[in-house]
Amino acid sequence: QMQTSIHDRGINMAQKKLSIFFLAMFTTLCLVNICSALEDASPPQVTALSITPTTFNTESSDQILTLTITVTDDLSGLDVIGLGLYPLIGTQSASFEAYTRISGDDLNGTYTATATIPKGSTKGTWSLGSLYLRDNLGNINNINPTDLNAMFGGDSLTPVNTANALSV
């Protein structure tokens, strides 16, 4: 009987040690995941950006430009994109609106949006304003036009209105 009791105690002790080990491993894994999610301090990043067409004409009708943008975010996912267009001369503006994800997910996705340039708009080159990106935890990346042009090539990001009339 005593032998069985020692044997039972040995098994129980081994089971307790094993249970404590697995509990410690599980707790560590859970804490690492929770801490990582709580430490999302990185804003979204743009990895690709283009505007089409690169030339348009607003003499007789509104023109629609399409933005295609790829954005990544490490943990919480993309929440907001904001971007506008402005002529080099004048005070007009147009904003890209109604962003639609065409591939990927909110951690790494490609989106399109359109901007309408109204009939009679300013002739000449239009340039981008600052790109505003925000993730689901409120981390913000505000990229100025100079940096966008350096990252993705100036000519493709500065569409030109070839209209003959200049309106401001």
Secondary structure, DSSP 8 states (H G I E B T S, - for coil): -HHHHHHHHHHHHHHHHHHHHHHHHHHHHHHHHHHHHHT-----EEEEEEEE-SEE--SSS-EEEEEEEEEE-SSS-EEEEE-EEEESSSS--EE-EEEEEEEEETTEEEEEEEEEE-TT---EEEEE--EEEEETT--EEEE-HHHHHHHH-TGGGS-EE--SS---
